[in-house]
Amino acid sequence: MEHFNKSQNSTTQEFRILLVGNSSDEIRDVCHILRKEYTQYISSVFEHEAVENVKRLKPDLIIVACSTITVAEDVIADIRRKVPAEQIPYTLMFCSIKESSVAYKLYREGVIDYFVADRPLYDPYSVVAAVTQALNHTQNIKRIGRDFGQLDKYFADTLNSGDDKLHEAVRTSNQITRFIFDELNNLKVQLNAAGRETGILDTSYVNQQLTSLQETKLHPTQNHLLKVFQQQSEWINEFRQGYADKVVQMQVQPDDNITIQVLLVDDDEFYREALAAMFEDTNLKIEGVGSGKQALEYLQGEKPDLILLDYQMPGLNGLDLLQLIKKDSLLRDIPVIMLTGYSSREIVGNSIITGATDFIVKPSDRAVMISKIEKITGKTV
């Protein structure tokens, strides 16, 4: 089975999303949610067709939505066995809440890139938010790849141009040196001839002086120039190799020891303390405040990596505070995860529309929170 859908709205940016499942009803439901929100092409296939379509379609995103996480694992394992690693795109898994611990383990092991645990009833907002993040991630990776390619080409062209100029300078230096030697030899011949004709010029003395000039001045000068050129050539080669090494390090060596600064805004003091204790052994540094006013005061002097914001608070509530943050040019780029005790479509929808990056339903599941925080910040908790 394969379906290709395109929404009615048009955009200049298109993606390929491959939806893999083992239930027609589940594939239809997820595909329907995505159709309403995106203009990208979506193709949906059964699990036994996954590998063939990954190779053929080269999708930007794979969504695996199978009836059990065991089936989903088998699908992903089959793809990883049969498709070259560099051709496997961002992989997003849908699973039930009771399977979230297994999904989180797969996420930490790098088997999947992210997961959404909200079945048996799909929440369209969480599905769309997860897909949006995945596609944004994919586009960012492509953009970074293009930027690196352009930067690498610029340096390569610059260094090659430097090489050409250096070699030209060496050739010019050799030509000048040969020219001077030739002229000196011509002068020596002329002086010898003149001395023989007049019988006045001491040709042996002149020859001695010219030979001395060649050996003591010209040869050392030439050797010095060649040494300088050689040093410049070696520097260019070292720079080229060092630049290449640094690019590789930037691409494949993430820093797992960076502290993630988090502002937790919640009027429930017990929840603030419980959350801080939950992440005590991680890279999260949580600063807790009890009101929207305190949060604004904190943000006047600090800019955290992430804000965890309670939706319902007395005074300045979470949604109003979120609006203020997104209106502030210095704060609007800070990602915000809304915290709510209710899995209400209205609450989630209002949060996403106002500018929240994601949402978490209390009581908070550690594995789900870690996966969301790592996904949003790009850092390891």
Steps between C-alpha positions, in 0.01 A plus 500: 500500500627847415324835513629835375322802641549871460310762695317785333732775628817566305846591619845528349635238738409136456602193695467128452351322799485120503236365737550132588245289688328163519142624540297674230293687758805632684673607179183675388461690828859625512501585130178698543653709780807580292303578187311777675815672624759459221538547128767230477458176314422213734535135404374219721602135477469179696797384703623240247529775236704737718854421380410514131331839540778651711741417217264615227345815648798624705266664755591787731314333787391147590204462735459150643150449642447129563256320727776406748848628566637152430373519142637853470844384624503225237415750225776739607753219543422378147554850360829538688623163369413556137536875444840677522524710814552826309171440315285447810309822577363633828292223660196581716315225688142506628428273794265453795571667833572165664771438239672838556782356713597263216471782247718722716766227514496481120528878487802510734668220303460697178267245338231769457527877502183573699172344612143603580334301776130585504310205362239343493347844423722715283515864603528688170689787661775279639525313169527822299746651750724192483492490120568874481805463725623205296468684169660813644788283625535343155505839331754633748727202437471554125570871540802433722623248245464757222673765712787263577525412133516866400750578775714201402491607134597855595800384702600248237484763225690750716772251589532378142533861389767549768680190376494630145634838606771339713613276216501799266715693749744207518519483121554876479772485764680222311473694175647813661780302659587332170485836325744655752736203472490521121571871504787456742647228282461727195671779691781265597550400135499864388745605769734213415486594133565866580793411722661286235466773241644783713724303729394729783211325681595244761254235379592250769407750769171583328418133458575441865273786610213392277527142616507618859189714437314200362599271784470740794203716397291365215490130590413563870232752394347253261505223762341733755220590260436135422492422873243777560285374215524146635390617845201679348407188306523290815281750687234481230501120518478506880215750486313288245537184709415677826189655347388162366551339842300774673212463255486127570501563876218752471293257298539181705602592854214653701583633844317285753615698803335837440271624777144573388362807677128457566254748651208320666198726554236335721307621804511149652810499722482124554501439123801730455695313766394159366606589146837634619558176694396291198777654287763538770733247332478658153643795307187703576543803725146591605418842642148503643272803550143505630330765285496670164624822659802323651569339162510841327736633769728196450497543122617860528846374594512140376428321174443127561519229235141398569191610697261250661183703551187400695185579304277582797639739764344776712565857391697498177412156360714286274336598171525873575865462602568303181355786295726752676806281440425459130448875458842577650771507232763390755297205631284376214756247378505314835305175452208454739339173608156546654411294807135414551299263715243452223546340160251741347514573130402860570783548752756333276376685194511839670853428625633400158329793327641747755852372440568200724745252349338201670292402802520246781204362695548472876595287683819508299658180368880525529572316174255711300632823651862410430427410139310825441768714667782332306308533178427870549839611638717265296696417815533179700321500834 
